[in-house]
C-alpha cells in the first residue's frame, strides 16, 4: 500500500495522529483550515490512503462529490480523536478494512467493520490482500451469498490471507489463485497474484505500441493474465524512454530502473547474454536482467528475451506477490510557480505537486509561502541568490529517483527557475522528468489589483544587470517606450542598484503623457500588500524596493476614481463607445 496520509485537523488530534504516523510510516499532514478541502481532494485524486483523525462526516462531505468507481477509490478511514474507533469509509477494494484493523491495534481501539463476508468469515473476499487482484468481481456477490447459505468452499493455489476461511476438499464453491488467465463464474472466484515482472529494453525513441504489443503477445502465448503483472523493469539509462513508461501505464503498474552494476549481478541467470549489449550499456542483457533483478533472487525467468520492432522484453516470475518493488523510480522535478503568495492564488496543480513531492527546494521565503501544505517532506532551504546551486541540487535529488518540488514565487517560467533547469539539462543531460507548473506572475497580480492595465499589448523587462548588460536593458526599454507597450519592470531596485528605474522612467516619459497611470505594487498576495496608482509625472524612486514591481501604462491607458474612493487603471482595447443618454 502507498504511504498513507495521516490528516490532523486540530490540536486535539495531534497525539493520535503522531502515534499512527509513526507506526505506519505515514505522512503527518496538518493543513490550514482553508487548505483542508483542496488538500484532501488532491490526496484522494492521487489514490493515497487517507486516515482522518476527525469526525466521519467531515470526510464524507468533502469526498462525497468525488465518488465514482468503488473499484478505484483509495482507502479512507476515519479515526476518533482518542483512537477508540477506526471506521473504514471508502476503499474496501484497496484494503480499507485491513488498514482500520492495523490502526485499531496501534491505538488500542476498535475497528468498525461492516462488510458481511468479513464479519462472518474474517476475510473480505471482495478486497484481497495487497499483491492480489480479484479477476471477476462481478461474481463476488453470488459466491458470498452461497457461502452465507452454508455452501462449502475449496481452493487451489496458496495465499496466506485466505487461511481463516473454512475450506473443504468437497466444496461446491471454489477459489483459484493463479497467474494464468482463466475464467471465473458465479461459483468460482479467481485471484491473480502480482508475481509477474516484465523486463523491457529499447532503442532510443522506439514506438511505445511496439513494446506494448510485444508484452501482450508474450503474456497471451503463455496464457498469463495481465492482472498478475506487478511492475516493469529496465536499466536506468532508459529512465526517460517514452515506450517504457507507456508500457507501465498500459498495465497500470510502477516502473523501476536499475544501474548496470546492479544488473550485472544477474549475468549467471541470463538465458540470452549478448556481447553487443554488454559493449553498449555495460550489461549482457537488459530485459532479462531487469526482470530478474526486480522479481528477486528466488525468481525464475519464465519467458526468455524476445524482440520486437526496436524493443525487447522478458518475463520473470517472483516467488511471492510484489507489493513494494525494488529498484529506483524515475525522478521527477516539479518546477512550481506559487503565484504571489496567497494560497487562494495557487493553482490546484501546484498544490498537488507540492503534496506529491518528498523534497522541497527553494529560497526560504518561498518555502514559507507553501507552509500550509507541509506534510513531512524534506526541506532544502537556500538563501537569496545562488540560483544555479539551487537548481543543481534539485536535479541531483530527482536523479536519485525522488519527487522534488523546486519552488518559485510568481510563475516558474518568468524570471524564475524553469529556464535555468532546462539550461543545465541542455549542458548536462539527465533522465529525470521535468514538470513545469505555471503560476500567477507579479505583473498579472499587480494589474489585477490595480484594475486592468494589461488589457492591451504589454511587455516585461527586468532591470537587473547582474547577468544582462545595462546597455542591452536600456535598448529594450527604449524599444518598449517607442512601441507604446504597457511595461512591467521586474527587479527595479536593489541595495547596490538604485538608479536604473529612474533611467527607465525617464525613457518612458519621452513617449507618454504626464498623467499616464503608474502602479507601484509590493508584497502582492501577502498581508503587507501595497498597491498604489499615481501619475507617471509623480514617480518617486524612494517608494521602490527589492519586493516592488513597477508597471507603467501605455499612452492609451487611463485611471479614474470609483464610488469606493479608490482609483483604478486600465488599458482599453477600443470596443466600448459611450452611449447616447437620450437613446
Helices and strands as residue ranges (DSSP letters): E 5-8, G 11-13, H 14-24, E 27-29, H 33-46, E 50-53, H 56-63, G 64-66, E 76-79, E 85-90, G 92-94, H 96-107, E 110-111, H 116-121, E 132-134, G 137-139, H 140-148, E 153-156, G 160-162, E 173-177, E 188-193, E 196-202, H 208-222, G 226-228, E 229-235, G 236-238, H 242-251, E 254-258, H 260-264, G 267-269, H 275-281, H 286-295, E 300-307, E 311-317, E 332-337, G 343-345, H 348-356, E 359-363, H 364-369, G 371-373, E 378-382, H 387-399, E 403-408, H 418-427, E 433-437, H 442-450, E 451-452, E 458-462, H 470-482, E 486-490, H 500-509, E 517-522, E 530-535, G 536-538, G 541-543, E 548-552, E 557-561, E 567-571
